[in-house]
Amino acid sequence: MNTSLEHLPAHKQKQLREITGIIVKAVYLEKVLLFGSHATGRSVEHRYTEGGVIYEYISDYEILIITKSGESRNHYEVQDQRFHIRMF
């Protein structure tokens, strides 16, 4: 298990630090876990043009937030927040 972001390109490290900063302001944070393709180094950034239309597929970030005990939200509540950050 990686415990740093060093395996990611600098621009992705910066984006994840910005996202984590937003999360820290929103909840009483215990831990932030990155999982999925970015954690394993198998993320994809694919962009191409066909017939004058630009198509792109970019792996998203899968992040698990673990809050400290005493967090005011119900234990069963899961929040899905979408952050739209342009990669190009």
MDAnalysis code that builds the backbone (N, CA, C; Angstrom):
import MDAnalysis as mda
import numpy as np

u = mda.Universe.empty(264, n_residues=88, atom_resindex=np.repeat(np.arange(88), 3), trajectory=True)
u.add_TopologyAttr("name", ["N", "CA", "C"] * 88)
u.add_TopologyAttr("resid", np.arange(1, 89))
u.add_TopologyAttr("resname", ["MET", "ASN", "THR", "SER", "LEU", "GLU", "HIS", "LEU", "PRO", "ALA", "HIS", "LYS", "GLN", "LYS", "GLN", "LEU", "ARG", "GLU", "ILE", "THR", "GLY", "ILE", "ILE", "VAL", "LYS", "ALA", "VAL", "TYR", "LEU", "GLU", "LYS", "VAL", "LEU", "LEU", "PHE", "GLY", "SER", "HIS", "ALA", "THR", "GLY", "ARG", "SER", "VAL", "GLU", "HIS", "ARG", "TYR", "THR", "GLU", "GLY", "GLY", "VAL", "ILE", "TYR", "GLU", "TYR", "ILE", "SER", "ASP", "TYR", "GLU", "ILE", "LEU", "ILE", "ILE", "THR", "LYS", "SER", "GLY", "GLU", "SER", "ARG", "ASN", "HIS", "TYR", "GLU", "VAL", "GLN", "ASP", "GLN", "ARG", "PHE", "HIS", "ILE", "ARG", "MET", "PHE"])
u.atoms.positions = np.array([
    [0.837, -1.181, 0.000],
    [0.000, 0.000, 0.000],
    [0.881, 1.243, 0.000],
    [0.636, 2.147, -0.962],
    [1.348, 3.420, -0.983],
    [0.838, 4.301, 0.148],
    [1.746, 5.003, 0.778],
    [1.346, 5.934, 1.835],
    [1.655, 7.366, 1.440],
    [1.992, 7.573, 0.179],
    [2.246, 8.922, -0.324],
    [1.674, 9.034, -1.733],
    [1.757, 10.223, -2.264],
    [1.273, 10.480, -3.628],
    [2.418, 10.548, -4.625],
    [3.606, 10.193, -4.212],
    [4.800, 10.352, -5.035],
    [4.751, 9.577, -6.350],
    [3.936, 8.537, -6.439],
    [3.839, 7.755, -7.674],
    [2.991, 8.450, -8.738],
    [2.328, 9.540, -8.364],
    [1.466, 10.287, -9.288],
    [2.192, 11.489, -9.876],
    [1.790, 11.925, -11.071],
    [2.368, 13.145, -11.645],
    [2.080, 14.353, -10.743],
    [2.910, 15.365, -10.846],
    [2.807, 16.545, -9.980],
    [1.428, 17.204, -10.039],
    [0.819, 17.292, -11.233],
    [-0.480, 17.970, -11.327],
    [-1.582, 17.177, -10.613],
    [-1.485, 15.860, -10.586],
    [-2.468, 15.060, -9.863],
    [-2.243, 15.156, -8.353],
    [-0.986, 15.204, -7.932],
    [-0.689, 15.402, -6.517],
    [-1.286, 16.719, -6.034],
    [-1.137, 17.759, -6.854],
    [-1.676, 19.078, -6.505],
    [-3.200, 19.034, -6.399],
    [-3.859, 18.388, -7.359],
    [-5.313, 18.286, -7.326],
    [-5.789, 17.551, -6.076],
    [-5.135, 16.461, -5.743],
    [-5.539, 15.699, -4.564],
    [-5.308, 16.482, -3.278],
    [-4.270, 17.272, -3.224],
    [-4.049, 18.121, -2.040],
    [-5.143, 19.179, -1.932],
    [-5.564, 19.740, -3.069],
    [-6.652, 20.721, -3.064],
    [-7.966, 20.077, -2.607],
    [-8.259, 18.898, -3.117],
    [-9.478, 18.184, -2.726],
    [-9.445, 17.859, -1.234],
    [-8.299, 17.384, -0.757],
    [-8.152, 17.069, 0.663],
    [-8.344, 18.316, 1.517],
    [-7.858, 19.454, 1.050],
    [-8.052, 20.712, 1.772],
    [-9.523, 21.058, 1.930],
    [-10.307, 20.812, 0.890],
    [-11.752, 21.055, 0.954],
    [-12.393, 20.110, 1.964],
    [-11.986, 18.861, 1.943],
    [-12.546, 17.857, 2.843],
    [-12.228, 18.206, 4.296],
    [-10.996, 18.615, 4.559],
    [-10.573, 18.960, 5.921],
    [-11.443, 20.073, 6.498],
    [-11.869, 20.996, 5.659],
    [-12.732, 22.094, 6.120],
    [-14.164, 21.641, 6.371],
    [-14.563, 20.492, 5.806],
    [-15.958, 20.056, 5.880],
    [-16.250, 19.056, 6.996],
    [-15.264, 18.251, 7.388],
    [-15.522, 17.198, 8.377],
    [-14.394, 17.106, 9.387],
    [-14.689, 16.455, 10.494],
    [-13.710, 16.174, 11.546],
    [-12.963, 14.919, 11.112],
    [-11.851, 15.104, 10.468],
    [-11.183, 14.081, 9.676],
    [-10.275, 13.175, 10.495],
    [-10.389, 11.878, 10.238],
    [-9.470, 10.889, 10.802],
    [-8.452, 10.463, 9.746],
    [-8.962, 10.110, 8.544],
    [-8.086, 9.571, 7.515],
    [-8.717, 9.781, 6.139],
    [-7.868, 9.967, 5.134],
    [-8.301, 10.040, 3.742],
    [-7.580, 8.930, 2.997],
    [-8.353, 8.072, 2.319],
    [-7.759, 6.963, 1.577],
    [-8.071, 7.104, 0.095],
    [-7.052, 7.090, -0.711],
    [-7.197, 7.076, -2.160],
    [-7.169, 5.621, -2.595],
    [-8.156, 5.211, -3.378],
    [-8.159, 3.841, -3.886],
    [-8.519, 3.870, -5.362],
    [-8.583, 2.732, -5.991],
    [-8.911, 2.674, -7.406],
    [-7.682, 2.869, -8.280],
    [-7.923, 3.286, -9.513],
    [-6.856, 3.345, -10.516],
    [-5.731, 4.314, -10.178],
    [-6.045, 5.434, -9.530],
    [-4.976, 6.366, -9.170],
    [-4.084, 5.806, -8.060],
    [-4.659, 5.061, -7.162],
    [-3.867, 4.473, -6.082],
    [-2.956, 3.371, -6.588],
    [-3.407, 2.661, -7.613],
    [-2.624, 1.534, -8.132],
    [-1.712, 1.913, -9.294],
    [-1.796, 3.169, -9.730],
    [-0.961, 3.604, -10.846],
    [-1.503, 3.217, -12.206],
    [-2.786, 2.872, -12.291],
    [-3.381, 2.453, -13.557],
    [-4.429, 3.448, -14.074],
    [-4.290, 4.706, -13.699],
    [-5.255, 5.706, -14.162],
    [-5.077, 5.966, -15.657],
    [-6.133, 6.478, -16.274],
    [-6.165, 6.693, -17.717],
    [-6.518, 8.139, -18.020],
    [-5.819, 8.724, -18.961],
    [-6.173, 10.018, -19.538],
    [-6.109, 9.844, -21.041],
    [-7.260, 9.770, -21.668],
    [-7.309, 9.531, -23.104],
    [-8.196, 10.586, -23.752],
    [-7.665, 11.262, -24.738],
    [-8.392, 12.305, -25.444],
    [-8.131, 12.162, -26.928],
    [-9.214, 12.239, -27.724],
    [-9.049, 12.171, -29.169],
    [-10.191, 12.929, -29.847],
    [-9.966, 13.274, -31.104],
    [-10.967, 13.979, -31.893],
    [-11.391, 13.088, -33.048],
    [-12.689, 13.013, -33.233],
    [-13.232, 12.218, -34.329],
    [-14.424, 12.972, -34.916],
    [-14.357, 13.240, -36.208],
    [-15.444, 13.956, -36.860],
    [-15.667, 15.345, -36.295],
    [-14.605, 15.994, -35.855],
    [-14.705, 17.337, -35.296],
    [-15.203, 17.382, -33.858],
    [-15.423, 16.229, -33.244],
    [-15.891, 16.151, -31.866],
    [-14.755, 15.642, -30.987],
    [-14.543, 16.311, -29.856],
    [-13.504, 15.892, -28.915],
    [-14.109, 14.918, -27.918],
    [-13.483, 13.761, -27.803],
    [-13.874, 12.748, -26.832],
    [-12.741, 12.603, -25.826],
    [-13.095, 12.370, -24.578],
    [-12.054, 12.124, -23.589],
    [-12.562, 11.182, -22.511],
    [-11.650, 10.379, -22.022],
    [-11.911, 9.528, -20.876],
    [-10.786, 9.772, -19.887],
    [-11.163, 10.187, -18.703],
    [-10.178, 10.477, -17.663],
    [-10.624, 9.767, -16.396],
    [-9.753, 8.960, -15.836],
    [-10.078, 8.272, -14.579],
    [-10.395, 9.296, -13.499],
    [-11.409, 8.986, -12.713],
    [-11.741, 9.876, -11.607],
    [-11.001, 9.420, -10.351],
    [-11.100, 10.226, -9.306],
    [-10.482, 9.884, -8.034],
    [-11.518, 9.180, -7.168],
    [-11.147, 8.042, -6.628],
    [-11.975, 7.356, -5.653],
    [-11.338, 7.605, -4.297],
    [-12.088, 8.273, -3.438],
    [-11.552, 8.686, -2.143],
    [-12.509, 8.243, -1.042],
    [-11.973, 7.608, -0.012],
    [-12.746, 7.223, 1.163],
    [-12.354, 8.160, 2.298],
    [-13.345, 8.767, 2.924],
    [-13.117, 9.683, 4.039],
    [-13.554, 8.977, 5.323],
    [-12.663, 8.892, 6.275],
    [-12.991, 8.318, 7.579],
    [-12.987, 9.463, 8.584],
    [-14.118, 9.651, 9.225],
    [-14.240, 10.749, 10.186],
    [-13.935, 10.253, 11.596],
    [-13.544, 11.182, 12.441],
    [-13.265, 10.851, 13.835],
    [-14.574, 10.633, 14.578],
    [-14.509, 9.873, 15.652],
    [-15.709, 9.701, 16.467],
    [-16.116, 11.074, 17.000],
    [-17.398, 11.255, 17.123],
    [-17.898, 12.554, 17.545],
    [-18.376, 13.393, 16.377],
    [-18.130, 12.932, 15.153],
    [-18.638, 13.626, 13.963],
    [-20.153, 13.689, 14.097],
    [-20.742, 14.811, 13.760],
    [-22.164, 15.027, 14.001],
    [-23.090, 14.308, 13.016],
    [-22.582, 13.781, 11.936],
    [-23.426, 13.073, 10.976],
    [-23.783, 11.685, 11.498],
    [-24.901, 11.149, 11.023],
    [-25.287, 9.787, 11.391],
    [-24.248, 8.806, 10.873],
    [-24.034, 7.718, 11.594],
    [-23.029, 6.727, 11.218],
    [-23.302, 6.115, 9.852],
    [-24.546, 5.977, 9.478],
    [-24.892, 5.334, 8.212],
    [-24.882, 6.286, 7.021],
    [-24.723, 7.563, 7.281],
    [-24.816, 8.541, 6.198],
    [-23.546, 8.538, 5.343],
    [-23.723, 8.419, 4.072],
    [-22.622, 8.477, 3.119],
    [-22.880, 9.665, 2.211],
    [-21.888, 10.468, 2.024],
    [-22.054, 11.637, 1.185],
    [-21.230, 11.489, -0.076],
    [-21.835, 11.771, -1.202],
    [-21.173, 11.696, -2.503],
    [-21.000, 13.112, -3.010],
    [-19.788, 13.569, -3.014],
    [-19.487, 14.908, -3.500],
    [-18.729, 14.789, -4.806],
    [-19.143, 15.514, -5.805],
    [-18.482, 15.495, -7.105],
    [-17.676, 16.776, -7.265],
    [-16.394, 16.614, -7.533],
    [-15.515, 17.742, -7.795],
    [-15.156, 17.705, -9.266],
    [-15.379, 18.788, -9.964],
    [-15.065, 18.845, -11.372],
    [-13.789, 19.663, -11.558],
    [-12.717, 18.956, -11.843],
    [-11.413, 19.584, -12.020],
    [-10.917, 19.213, -13.409],
    [-10.640, 20.184, -14.227],
    [-10.160, 19.927, -15.576],
    [-8.705, 19.451, -15.531],
    [-8.435, 18.386, -16.234],
    [-7.090, 17.816, -16.265],
    [-6.238, 18.407, -17.376],
    [-6.850, 18.932, -18.418],
    [-6.106, 19.443, -19.562],
    [-6.093, 20.945, -19.576],
])
